[in-house]
Amino acid sequence: MEYFDYEEAAREAGLSADALRKIVDGARREFPADDMMFELHVLRTCMAIRQGWVTVQQTVAAEAATRT
């Protein structure tokens, strides 16, 4: 089941496949058993990048910092 079309949001944000994979990997680690929250997190991240509120580098760095 797909809850949100985060791939469309990623295209609108101009994200590369590699950038989206990094965002998806981080969100899956954060929400390993909750598909809806996982997809919502990815969608909101893509939308924030599209709006210019954050960069891919900032989101990946923030996610990495929470793992340490």
PQR file of N, CA, C, O and H, with PARSE charges and radii, in Angstrom:
ATOM      1  N   MET A   1       0.839  -1.171   0.000 -0.4000 1.5000
ATOM      2  CA  MET A   1       0.000   0.000   0.000 -0.0000 2.0000
ATOM      3  C   MET A   1       0.888   1.239   0.000  0.5500 1.7000
ATOM      4  O   MET A   1       1.880   1.306   0.726 -0.5500 1.4000
ATOM      5  N   GLU A   2       0.527   2.196  -0.805 -0.4000 1.5000
ATOM      6  CA  GLU A   2       1.248   3.463  -0.857 -0.0000 2.0000
ATOM      7  C   GLU A   2       0.355   4.529  -0.250  0.5500 1.7000
ATOM      8  O   GLU A   2      -0.803   4.683  -0.639 -0.5500 1.4000
ATOM      9  H   GLU A   2      -0.279   2.141  -1.395  0.4000 1.0000
ATOM     10  N   TYR A   3       0.905   5.263   0.707 -0.4000 1.5000
ATOM     11  CA  TYR A   3       0.142   6.306   1.388 -0.0000 2.0000
ATOM     12  C   TYR A   3       0.331   7.674   0.744  0.5500 1.7000
ATOM     13  O   TYR A   3      -0.629   8.426   0.577 -0.5500 1.4000
ATOM     14  H   TYR A   3       1.846   5.138   1.022  0.4000 1.0000
ATOM     15  N   PHE A   4       1.580   7.997   0.380 -0.4000 1.5000
ATOM     16  CA  PHE A   4       1.901   9.315  -0.139 -0.0000 2.0000
ATOM     17  C   PHE A   4       2.784   9.168  -1.377  0.5500 1.7000
ATOM     18  O   PHE A   4       3.593   8.244  -1.466 -0.5500 1.4000
ATOM     19  H   PHE A   4       2.361   7.386   0.515  0.4000 1.0000
ATOM     20  N   ASP A   5       2.623  10.078  -2.319 -0.4000 1.5000
ATOM     21  CA  ASP A   5       3.436  10.039  -3.539 -0.0000 2.0000
ATOM     22  C   ASP A   5       4.696  10.881  -3.330  0.5500 1.7000
ATOM     23  O   ASP A   5       4.835  11.971  -3.885 -0.5500 1.4000
ATOM     24  H   ASP A   5       1.966  10.829  -2.247  0.4000 1.0000
ATOM     25  N   TYR A   6       5.608  10.347  -2.517 -0.4000 1.5000
ATOM     26  CA  TYR A   6       6.830  11.100  -2.235 -0.0000 2.0000
ATOM     27  C   TYR A   6       7.768  11.117  -3.446  0.5500 1.7000
ATOM     28  O   TYR A   6       8.624  11.996  -3.543 -0.5500 1.4000
ATOM     29  H   TYR A   6       5.495   9.462  -2.066  0.4000 1.0000
ATOM     30  N   GLU A   7       7.623  10.174  -4.356 -0.4000 1.5000
ATOM     31  CA  GLU A   7       8.468  10.182  -5.556 -0.0000 2.0000
ATOM     32  C   GLU A   7       8.160  11.394  -6.442  0.5500 1.7000
ATOM     33  O   GLU A   7       9.067  11.978  -7.035 -0.5500 1.4000
ATOM     34  H   GLU A   7       6.927   9.460  -4.277  0.4000 1.0000
ATOM     35  N   GLU A   8       6.900  11.764  -6.527 -0.4000 1.5000
ATOM     36  CA  GLU A   8       6.517  12.965  -7.290 -0.0000 2.0000
ATOM     37  C   GLU A   8       7.085  14.202  -6.602  0.5500 1.7000
ATOM     38  O   GLU A   8       7.598  15.101  -7.269 -0.5500 1.4000
ATOM     39  H   GLU A   8       6.163  11.289  -6.045  0.4000 1.0000
ATOM     40  N   ALA A   9       6.999  14.254  -5.289 -0.4000 1.5000
ATOM     41  CA  ALA A   9       7.560  15.391  -4.544 -0.0000 2.0000
ATOM     42  C   ALA A   9       9.072  15.459  -4.745  0.5500 1.7000
ATOM     43  O   ALA A   9       9.637  16.548  -4.837 -0.5500 1.4000
ATOM     44  H   ALA A   9       6.582  13.524  -4.747  0.4000 1.0000
ATOM     45  N   ALA A  10       9.726  14.307  -4.813 -0.4000 1.5000
ATOM     46  CA  ALA A  10      11.175  14.280  -5.044 -0.0000 2.0000
ATOM     47  C   ALA A  10      11.503  14.814  -6.439  0.5500 1.7000
ATOM     48  O   ALA A  10      12.469  15.558  -6.606 -0.5500 1.4000
ATOM     49  H   ALA A  10       9.267  13.422  -4.738  0.4000 1.0000
ATOM     50  N   ARG A  11      10.709  14.438  -7.436 -0.4000 1.5000
ATOM     51  CA  ARG A  11      10.914  14.964  -8.796 -0.0000 2.0000
ATOM     52  C   ARG A  11      10.719  16.480  -8.811  0.5500 1.7000
ATOM     53  O   ARG A  11      11.510  17.208  -9.411 -0.5500 1.4000
ATOM     54  H   ARG A  11       9.924  13.833  -7.301  0.4000 1.0000
ATOM     55  N   GLU A  12       9.663  16.948  -8.148 -0.4000 1.5000
ATOM     56  CA  GLU A  12       9.400  18.387  -8.100 -0.0000 2.0000
ATOM     57  C   GLU A  12      10.534  19.138  -7.409  0.5500 1.7000
ATOM     58  O   GLU A  12      10.812  20.293  -7.733 -0.5500 1.4000
ATOM     59  H   GLU A  12       9.021  16.357  -7.661  0.4000 1.0000
ATOM     60  N   ALA A  13      11.185  18.474  -6.454 -0.4000 1.5000
ATOM     61  CA  ALA A  13      12.298  19.096  -5.736 -0.0000 2.0000
ATOM     62  C   ALA A  13      13.603  18.999  -6.518  0.5500 1.7000
ATOM     63  O   ALA A  13      14.606  19.602  -6.135 -0.5500 1.4000
ATOM     64  H   ALA A  13      10.960  17.536  -6.191  0.4000 1.0000
ATOM     65  N   GLY A  14      13.592  18.238  -7.617 -0.4000 1.5000
ATOM     66  CA  GLY A  14      14.797  18.078  -8.428 -0.0000 2.0000
ATOM     67  C   GLY A  14      15.828  17.155  -7.801  0.5500 1.7000
ATOM     68  O   GLY A  14      17.023  17.278  -8.069 -0.5500 1.4000
ATOM     69  H   GLY A  14      12.778  17.748  -7.928  0.4000 1.0000
ATOM     70  N   LEU A  15      15.369  16.231  -6.967 -0.4000 1.5000
ATOM     71  CA  LEU A  15      16.299  15.322  -6.293 -0.0000 2.0000
ATOM     72  C   LEU A  15      16.786  14.226  -7.228  0.5500 1.7000
ATOM     73  O   LEU A  15      16.026  13.698  -8.040 -0.5500 1.4000
ATOM     74  H   LEU A  15      14.398  16.131  -6.749  0.4000 1.0000
ATOM     75  N   SER A  16      18.044  13.899  -7.103 -0.4000 1.5000
ATOM     76  CA  SER A  16      18.597  12.774  -7.857 -0.0000 2.0000
ATOM     77  C   SER A  16      18.140  11.474  -7.201  0.5500 1.7000
ATOM     78  O   SER A  16      17.663  11.472  -6.066 -0.5500 1.4000
ATOM     79  H   SER A  16      18.661  14.328  -6.444  0.4000 1.0000
ATOM     80  N   ALA A  17      18.293  10.380  -7.924 -0.4000 1.5000
ATOM     81  CA  ALA A  17      17.940   9.071  -7.369 -0.0000 2.0000
ATOM     82  C   ALA A  17      18.781   8.779  -6.132  0.5500 1.7000
ATOM     83  O   ALA A  17      18.285   8.196  -5.168 -0.5500 1.4000
ATOM     84  H   ALA A  17      18.681  10.382  -8.846  0.4000 1.0000
ATOM     85  N   ASP A  18      20.038   9.176  -6.151 -0.4000 1.5000
ATOM     86  CA  ASP A  18      20.921   8.939  -5.004 -0.0000 2.0000
ATOM     87  C   ASP A  18      20.478   9.754  -3.791  0.5500 1.7000
ATOM     88  O   ASP A  18      20.480   9.247  -2.670 -0.5500 1.4000
ATOM     89  H   ASP A  18      20.442   9.649  -6.933  0.4000 1.0000
ATOM     90  N   ALA A  19      20.104  10.995  -4.005 -0.4000 1.5000
ATOM     91  CA  ALA A  19      19.648  11.841  -2.896 -0.0000 2.0000
ATOM     92  C   ALA A  19      18.371  11.275  -2.290  0.5500 1.7000
ATOM     93  O   ALA A  19      18.238  11.210  -1.068 -0.5500 1.4000
ATOM     94  H   ALA A  19      20.103  11.408  -4.916  0.4000 1.0000
ATOM     95  N   LEU A  20      17.435  10.867  -3.133 -0.4000 1.5000
ATOM     96  CA  LEU A  20      16.193  10.283  -2.625 -0.0000 2.0000
ATOM     97  C   LEU A  20      16.481   9.000  -1.861  0.5500 1.7000
ATOM     98  O   LEU A  20      15.870   8.750  -0.821 -0.5500 1.4000
ATOM     99  H   LEU A  20      17.543  10.919  -4.126  0.4000 1.0000
ATOM    100  N   ARG A  21      17.400   8.187  -2.359 -0.4000 1.5000
ATOM    101  CA  ARG A  21      17.744   6.939  -1.664 -0.0000 2.0000
ATOM    102  C   ARG A  21      18.276   7.225  -0.264  0.5500 1.7000
ATOM    103  O   ARG A  21      17.937   6.516   0.683 -0.5500 1.4000
ATOM    104  H   ARG A  21      17.896   8.390  -3.203  0.4000 1.0000
ATOM    105  N   LYS A  22      19.104   8.255  -0.125 -0.4000 1.5000
ATOM    106  CA  LYS A  22      19.643   8.611   1.190 -0.0000 2.0000
ATOM    107  C   LYS A  22      18.529   9.040   2.135  0.5500 1.7000
ATOM    108  O   LYS A  22      18.527   8.667   3.308 -0.5500 1.4000
ATOM    109  H   LYS A  22      19.380   8.832  -0.895  0.4000 1.0000
ATOM    110  N   ILE A  23      17.593   9.816   1.629 -0.4000 1.5000
ATOM    111  CA  ILE A  23      16.467  10.260   2.445 -0.0000 2.0000
ATOM    112  C   ILE A  23      15.596   9.064   2.834  0.5500 1.7000
ATOM    113  O   ILE A  23      15.195   8.930   3.990 -0.5500 1.4000
ATOM    114  H   ILE A  23      17.595  10.119   0.676  0.4000 1.0000
ATOM    115  N   VAL A  24      15.312   8.205   1.865 -0.4000 1.5000
ATOM    116  CA  VAL A  24      14.502   7.014   2.114 -0.0000 2.0000
ATOM    117  C   VAL A  24      15.183   6.098   3.129  0.5500 1.7000
ATOM    118  O   VAL A  24      14.528   5.598   4.044 -0.5500 1.4000
ATOM    119  H   VAL A  24      15.638   8.314   0.926  0.4000 1.0000
ATOM    120  N   ASP A  25      16.476   5.874   2.981 -0.4000 1.5000
ATOM    121  CA  ASP A  25      17.202   5.008   3.912 -0.0000 2.0000
ATOM    122  C   ASP A  25      17.135   5.548   5.334  0.5500 1.7000
ATOM    123  O   ASP A  25      16.920   4.794   6.282 -0.5500 1.4000
ATOM    124  H   ASP A  25      17.008   6.280   2.237  0.4000 1.0000
ATOM    125  N   GLY A  26      17.320   6.856   5.478 -0.4000 1.5000
ATOM    126  CA  GLY A  26      17.261   7.461   6.809 -0.0000 2.0000
ATOM    127  C   GLY A  26      15.871   7.355   7.423  0.5500 1.7000
ATOM    128  O   GLY A  26      15.730   7.050   8.608 -0.5500 1.4000
ATOM    129  H   GLY A  26      17.495   7.469   4.707  0.4000 1.0000
ATOM    130  N   ALA A  27      14.855   7.607   6.619 -0.4000 1.5000
ATOM    131  CA  ALA A  27      13.484   7.526   7.128 -0.0000 2.0000
ATOM    132  C   ALA A  27      13.124   6.085   7.498  0.5500 1.7000
ATOM    133  O   ALA A  27      12.416   5.856   8.478 -0.5500 1.4000
ATOM    134  H   ALA A  27      14.970   7.856   5.657  0.4000 1.0000
ATOM    135  N   ARG A  28      13.603   5.126   6.728 -0.4000 1.5000
ATOM    136  CA  ARG A  28      13.284   3.728   7.032 -0.0000 2.0000
ATOM    137  C   ARG A  28      13.941   3.301   8.342  0.5500 1.7000
ATOM    138  O   ARG A  28      13.364   2.533   9.111 -0.5500 1.4000
ATOM    139  H   ARG A  28      14.178   5.312   5.932  0.4000 1.0000
ATOM    140  N   ARG A  29      15.158   3.806   8.596 -0.4000 1.5000
ATOM    141  CA  ARG A  29      15.804   3.501   9.881 -0.0000 2.0000
ATOM    142  C   ARG A  29      15.010   4.097  11.043  0.5500 1.7000
ATOM    143  O   ARG A  29      14.903   3.496  12.111 -0.5500 1.4000
ATOM    144  H   ARG A  29      15.628   4.431   7.972  0.4000 1.0000
ATOM    145  N   GLU A  30      14.459   5.279  10.818 -0.4000 1.5000
ATOM    146  CA  GLU A  30      13.705   5.948  11.873 -0.0000 2.0000
ATOM    147  C   GLU A  30      12.339   5.288  12.097  0.5500 1.7000
ATOM    148  O   GLU A  30      11.855   5.223  13.227 -0.5500 1.4000
ATOM    149  H   GLU A  30      14.546   5.768   9.950  0.4000 1.0000
ATOM    150  N   PHE A  31      11.727   4.802  11.024 -0.4000 1.5000
ATOM    151  CA  PHE A  31      10.398   4.191  11.110 -0.0000 2.0000
ATOM    152  C   PHE A  31      10.414   2.803  10.458  0.5500 1.7000
ATOM    153  O   PHE A  31       9.810   2.617   9.402 -0.5500 1.4000
ATOM    154  H   PHE A  31      12.120   4.855  10.106  0.4000 1.0000
ATOM    155  N   PRO A  32      11.090   1.838  11.064 -0.5600 1.5000
ATOM    156  CA  PRO A  32      11.242   0.525  10.426  0.2800 2.0000
ATOM    157  C   PRO A  32       9.946  -0.270  10.278  0.5500 1.7000
ATOM    158  O   PRO A  32       9.847  -1.117   9.390 -0.5500 1.4000
ATOM    159  N   ALA A  33       8.968  -0.017  11.117 -0.4000 1.5000
ATOM    160  CA  ALA A  33       7.755  -0.834  11.082 -0.0000 2.0000
ATOM    161  C   ALA A  33       6.494  -0.020  10.797  0.5500 1.7000
ATOM    162  O   ALA A  33       5.389  -0.557  10.876 -0.5500 1.4000
ATOM    163  H   ALA A  33       9.049   0.672  11.838  0.4000 1.0000
ATOM    164  N   ASP A  34       6.637   1.245  10.474 -0.4000 1.5000
ATOM    165  CA  ASP A  34       5.477   2.102  10.259 -0.0000 2.0000
ATOM    166  C   ASP A  34       5.570   2.742   8.870  0.5500 1.7000
ATOM    167  O   ASP A  34       6.189   3.790   8.687 -0.5500 1.4000
ATOM    168  H   ASP A  34       7.535   1.681  10.410  0.4000 1.0000
ATOM    169  N   ASP A  35       4.938   2.081   7.905 -0.4000 1.5000
ATOM    170  CA  ASP A  35       5.027   2.539   6.521 -0.0000 2.0000
ATOM    171  C   ASP A  35       4.442   3.934   6.317  0.5500 1.7000
ATOM    172  O   ASP A  35       4.990   4.725   5.550 -0.5500 1.4000
ATOM    173  H   ASP A  35       4.435   1.230   8.054  0.4000 1.0000
ATOM    174  N   MET A  36       3.340   4.244   6.991 -0.4000 1.5000
ATOM    175  CA  MET A  36       2.725   5.551   6.805 -0.0000 2.0000
ATOM    176  C   MET A  36       3.643   6.663   7.322  0.5500 1.7000
ATOM    177  O   MET A  36       3.833   7.673   6.644 -0.5500 1.4000
ATOM    178  H   MET A  36       2.894   3.601   7.614  0.4000 1.0000
ATOM    179  N   MET A  37       4.203   6.487   8.499 -0.4000 1.5000
ATOM    180  CA  MET A  37       5.104   7.506   9.040 -0.0000 2.0000
ATOM    181  C   MET A  37       6.377   7.615   8.204  0.5500 1.7000
ATOM    182  O   MET A  37       6.903   8.708   7.997 -0.5500 1.4000
ATOM    183  H   MET A  37       4.049   5.666   9.050  0.4000 1.0000
ATOM    184  N   PHE A  38       6.865   6.473   7.727 -0.4000 1.5000
ATOM    185  CA  PHE A  38       8.035   6.469   6.855 -0.0000 2.0000
ATOM    186  C   PHE A  38       7.776   7.321   5.615  0.5500 1.7000
ATOM    187  O   PHE A  38       8.563   8.210   5.291 -0.5500 1.4000
ATOM    188  H   PHE A  38       6.437   5.585   7.895  0.4000 1.0000
ATOM    189  N   GLU A  39       6.670   7.046   4.926 -0.4000 1.5000
ATOM    190  CA  GLU A  39       6.358   7.788   3.710 -0.0000 2.0000
ATOM    191  C   GLU A  39       6.080   9.259   3.993  0.5500 1.7000
ATOM    192  O   GLU A  39       6.489  10.123   3.219 -0.5500 1.4000
ATOM    193  H   GLU A  39       6.031   6.324   5.189  0.4000 1.0000
ATOM    194  N   LEU A  40       5.395   9.551   5.083 -0.4000 1.5000
ATOM    195  CA  LEU A  40       5.114  10.937   5.434 -0.0000 2.0000
ATOM    196  C   LEU A  40       6.408  11.699   5.696  0.5500 1.7000
ATOM    197  O   LEU A  40       6.553  12.847   5.276 -0.5500 1.4000
ATOM    198  H   LEU A  40       5.062   8.849   5.712  0.4000 1.0000
ATOM    199  N   HIS A  41       7.344  11.064   6.387 -0.4000 1.5000
ATOM    200  CA  HIS A  41       8.623  11.701   6.679 -0.0000 2.0000
ATOM    201  C   HIS A  41       9.383  12.007   5.378  0.5500 1.7000
ATOM    202  O   HIS A  41       9.933  13.096   5.216 -0.5500 1.4000
ATOM    203  H   HIS A  41       7.226  10.131   6.728  0.4000 1.0000
ATOM    204  N   VAL A  42       9.407  11.045   4.466 -0.4000 1.5000
ATOM    205  CA  VAL A  42      10.089  11.258   3.178 -0.0000 2.0000
ATOM    206  C   VAL A  42       9.395  12.377   2.400  0.5500 1.7000
ATOM    207  O   VAL A  42      10.058  13.256   1.850 -0.5500 1.4000
ATOM    208  H   VAL A  42       8.960  10.160   4.597  0.4000 1.0000
ATOM    209  N   LEU A  43       8.072  12.346   2.355 -0.4000 1.5000
ATOM    210  CA  LEU A  43       7.319  13.377   1.647 -0.0000 2.0000
ATOM    211  C   LEU A  43       7.616  14.764   2.207  0.5500 1.7000
ATOM    212  O   LEU A  43       7.894  15.694   1.450 -0.5500 1.4000
ATOM    213  H   LEU A  43       7.533  11.633   2.802  0.4000 1.0000
ATOM    214  N   ARG A  44       7.558  14.904   3.507 -0.4000 1.5000
ATOM    215  CA  ARG A  44       7.794  16.213   4.126 -0.0000 2.0000
ATOM    216  C   ARG A  44       9.228  16.682   3.908  0.5500 1.7000
ATOM    217  O   ARG A  44       9.472  17.876   3.733 -0.5500 1.4000
ATOM    218  H   ARG A  44       7.331  14.149   4.122  0.4000 1.0000
ATOM    219  N   THR A  45      10.165  15.761   3.918 -0.4000 1.5000
ATOM    220  CA  THR A  45      11.558  16.124   3.660 -0.0000 2.0000
ATOM    221  C   THR A  45      11.710  16.634   2.228  0.5500 1.7000
ATOM    222  O   THR A  45      12.354  17.657   1.997 -0.5500 1.4000
ATOM    223  H   THR A  45       9.967  14.791   4.060  0.4000 1.0000
ATOM    224  N   CYS A  46      11.122  15.927   1.276 -0.4000 1.5000
ATOM    225  CA  CYS A  46      11.187  16.366  -0.127 -0.0000 2.0000
ATOM    226  C   CYS A  46      10.536  17.728  -0.314  0.5500 1.7000
ATOM    227  O   CYS A  46      11.050  18.570  -1.051 -0.5500 1.4000
ATOM    228  H   CYS A  46      10.598  15.096   1.465  0.4000 1.0000
ATOM    229  N   MET A  47       9.412  17.945   0.345 -0.4000 1.5000
ATOM    230  CA  MET A  47       8.722  19.223   0.241 -0.0000 2.0000
ATOM    231  C   MET A  47       9.559  20.351   0.855  0.5500 1.7000
ATOM    232  O   MET A  47       9.601  21.458   0.317 -0.5500 1.4000
ATOM    233  H   MET A  47       8.994  17.261   0.944  0.4000 1.0000
ATOM    234  N   ALA A  48      10.216  20.073   1.969 -0.4000 1.5000
ATOM    235  CA  ALA A  48      11.070  21.081   2.609 -0.0000 2.0000
ATOM    236  C   ALA A  48      12.254  21.436   1.710  0.5500 1.7000
ATOM    237  O   ALA A  48      12.651  22.599   1.628 -0.5500 1.4000
ATOM    238  H   ALA A  48      10.181  19.174   2.406  0.4000 1.0000
ATOM    239  N   ILE A  49      12.808  20.441   1.044 -0.4000 1.5000
ATOM    240  CA  ILE A  49      13.914  20.694   0.117 -0.0000 2.0000
ATOM    241  C   ILE A  49      13.416  21.523  -1.066  0.5500 1.7000
ATOM    242  O   ILE A  49      14.078  22.471  -1.489 -0.5500 1.4000
ATOM    243  H   ILE A  49      12.486  19.497   1.110  0.4000 1.0000
ATOM    244  N   ARG A  50      12.252  21.162  -1.593 -0.4000 1.5000
ATOM    245  CA  ARG A  50      11.679  21.909  -2.719 -0.0000 2.0000
ATOM    246  C   ARG A  50      11.439  23.373  -2.350  0.5500 1.7000
ATOM    247  O   ARG A  50      11.660  24.260  -3.175 -0.5500 1.4000
ATOM    248  H   ARG A  50      11.715  20.392  -1.249  0.4000 1.0000
ATOM    249  N   GLN A  51      10.996  23.630  -1.138 -0.4000 1.5000
ATOM    250  CA  GLN A  51      10.717  24.996  -0.683 -0.0000 2.0000
ATOM    251  C   GLN A  51      11.985  25.772  -0.335  0.5500 1.7000
ATOM    252  O   GLN A  51      11.940  26.985  -0.132 -0.5500 1.4000
ATOM    253  H   GLN A  51      10.817  22.910  -0.468  0.4000 1.0000
ATOM    254  N   GLY A  52      13.121  25.065  -0.267 -0.4000 1.5000
ATOM    255  CA  GLY A  52      14.374  25.734   0.049 -0.0000 2.0000
ATOM    256  C   GLY A  52      14.622  25.901   1.539  0.5500 1.7000
ATOM    257  O   GLY A  52      15.518  26.644   1.939 -0.5500 1.4000
ATOM    258  H   GLY A  52      13.157  24.080  -0.432  0.4000 1.0000
ATOM    259  N   TRP A  53      13.836  25.217   2.362 -0.4000 1.5000
ATOM    260  CA  TRP A  53      13.996  25.327   3.816 -0.0000 2.0000
ATOM    261  C   TRP A  53      15.218  24.567   4.311  0.5500 1.7000
ATOM    262  O   TRP A  53      15.848  24.964   5.292 -0.5500 1.4000
ATOM    263  H   TRP A  53      13.109  24.614   2.036  0.4000 1.0000
ATOM    264  N   VAL A  54      15.552  23.475   3.633 -0.4000 1.5000
ATOM    265  CA  VAL A  54      16.732  22.667   3.972 -0.0000 2.0000
ATOM    266  C   VAL A  54      17.347  22.157   2.683  0.5500 1.7000
ATOM    267  O   VAL A  54      16.730  22.221   1.620 -0.5500 1.4000
ATOM    268  H   VAL A  54      15.041  23.152   2.837  0.4000 1.0000
ATOM    269  N   THR A  55      18.566  21.653   2.785 -0.4000 1.5000
ATOM    270  CA  THR A  55      19.220  21.016   1.645 -0.0000 2.0000
ATOM    271  C   THR A  55      19.299  19.522   1.902  0.5500 1.7000
ATOM    272  O   THR A  55      19.097  19.062   3.026 -0.5500 1.4000
ATOM    273  H   THR A  55      19.067  21.601   3.649  0.4000 1.0000
ATOM    274  N   VAL A  56      19.592  18.776   0.856 -0.4000 1.5000
ATOM    275  CA  VAL A  56      19.780  17.334   1.016 -0.0000 2.0000
ATOM    276  C   VAL A  56      20.908  17.080   2.001  0.5500 1.7000
ATOM    277  O   VAL A  56      20.801  16.203   2.858 -0.5500 1.4000
ATOM    278  H   VAL A  56      19.755  19.150  -0.057  0.4000 1.0000
ATOM    279  N   GLN A  57      21.975  17.830   1.886 -0.4000 1.5000
ATOM    280  CA  GLN A  57      23.128  17.640   2.765 -0.0000 2.0000
ATOM    281  C   GLN A  57      22.734  17.862   4.227  0.5500 1.7000
ATOM    282  O   GLN A  57      23.179  17.123   5.105 -0.5500 1.4000
ATOM    283  H   GLN A  57      22.062  18.542   1.190  0.4000 1.0000
ATOM    284  N   GLN A  58      21.919  18.855   4.489 -0.4000 1.5000
ATOM    285  CA  GLN A  58      21.488  19.108   5.858 -0.0000 2.0000
ATOM    286  C   GLN A  58      20.631  17.973   6.395  0.5500 1.7000
ATOM    287  O   GLN A  58      20.781  17.575   7.550 -0.5500 1.4000
ATOM    288  H   GLN A  58      21.557  19.456   3.776  0.4000 1.0000
ATOM    289  N   THR A  59      19.741  17.454   5.574 -0.4000 1.5000
ATOM    290  CA  THR A  59      18.871  16.379   6.056 -0.0000 2.0000
ATOM    291  C   THR A  59      19.661  15.107   6.304  0.5500 1.7000
ATOM    292  O   THR A  59      19.426  14.410   7.290 -0.5500 1.4000
ATOM    293  H   THR A  59      19.619  17.778   4.636  0.4000 1.0000
ATOM    294  N   VAL A  60      20.597  14.802   5.414 -0.4000 1.5000
ATOM    295  CA  VAL A  60      21.412  13.592   5.585 -0.0000 2.0000
ATOM    296  C   VAL A  60      22.322  13.738   6.804  0.5500 1.7000
ATOM    297  O   VAL A  60      22.483  12.794   7.578 -0.5500 1.4000
ATOM    298  H   VAL A  60      20.788  15.369   4.613  0.4000 1.0000
ATOM    299  N   ALA A  61      22.912  14.913   6.974 -0.4000 1.5000
ATOM    300  CA  ALA A  61      23.786  15.148   8.130 -0.0000 2.0000
ATOM    301  C   ALA A  61      23.002  15.078   9.431  0.5500 1.7000
ATOM    302  O   ALA A  61      23.494  14.525  10.415 -0.5500 1.4000
ATOM    303  H   ALA A  61      22.782  15.679   6.345  0.4000 1.0000
ATOM    304  N   ALA A  62      21.800  15.624   9.455 -0.4000 1.5000
ATOM    305  CA  ALA A  62      20.972  15.590  10.671 -0.0000 2.0000
ATOM    306  C   ALA A  62      20.603  14.162  11.015  0.5500 1.7000
ATOM    307  O   ALA A  62      20.631  13.775  12.183 -0.5500 1.4000
ATOM    308  H   ALA A  62      21.400  16.073   8.656  0.4000 1.0000
ATOM    309  N   GLU A  63      20.260  13.379  10.011 -0.4000 1.5000
ATOM    310  CA  GLU A  63      19.897  11.981  10.251 -0.0000 2.0000
ATOM    311  C   GLU A  63      21.098  11.207  10.763  0.5500 1.7000
ATOM    312  O   GLU A  63      20.968  10.395  11.679 -0.5500 1.4000
ATOM    313  H   GLU A  63      20.238  13.694   9.062  0.4000 1.0000
ATOM    314  N   ALA A  64      22.264  11.450  10.185 -0.4000 1.5000
ATOM    315  CA  ALA A  64      23.477  10.755  10.621 -0.0000 2.0000
ATOM    316  C   ALA A  64      23.835  11.126  12.061  0.5500 1.7000
ATOM    317  O   ALA A  64      24.308  10.279  12.819 -0.5500 1.4000
ATOM    318  H   ALA A  64      22.370  12.110   9.441  0.4000 1.0000
ATOM    319  N   ALA A  65      23.612  12.377  12.436 -0.4000 1.5000
ATOM    320  CA  ALA A  65      23.924  12.817  13.788 -0.0000 2.0000
ATOM    321  C   ALA A  65      23.053  12.129  14.827  0.5500 1.7000
ATOM    322  O   ALA A  65      23.483  11.934  15.964 -0.5500 1.4000
ATOM    323  H   ALA A  65      23.227  13.064  11.820  0.4000 1.0000
ATOM    324  N   THR A  66      21.842  11.762  14.454 -0.4000 1.5000
ATOM    325  CA  THR A  66      20.958  11.090  15.415 -0.0000 2.0000
ATOM    326  C   THR A  66      21.355   9.637  15.628  0.5500 1.7000
ATOM    327  O   THR A  66      20.956   9.023  16.617 -0.5500 1.4000
ATOM    328  H   THR A  66      21.493  11.921  13.530  0.4000 1.0000
ATOM    329  N   ARG A  67      22.135   9.085  14.710 -0.4000 1.5000
ATOM    330  CA  ARG A  67      22.573   7.686  14.857 -0.0000 2.0000
ATOM    331  C   ARG A  67      23.772   7.537  15.755  0.5500 1.7000
ATOM    332  O   ARG A  67      24.067   6.423  16.187 -0.5500 1.4000
ATOM    333  H   ARG A  67      22.460   9.584  13.907  0.4000 1.0000
ATOM    334  N   THR A  68      24.483   8.614  16.060 -0.4000 1.5000
ATOM    335  CA  THR A  68      25.692   8.506  16.872 -0.0000 2.0000
ATOM    336  C   THR A  68      25.402   8.701  18.331  0.5500 1.7000
ATOM    337  O   THR A  68      26.315   8.640  19.155 -0.5500 1.4000
ATOM    338  H   THR A  68      24.243   9.520  15.710  0.4000 1.0000
TER
END
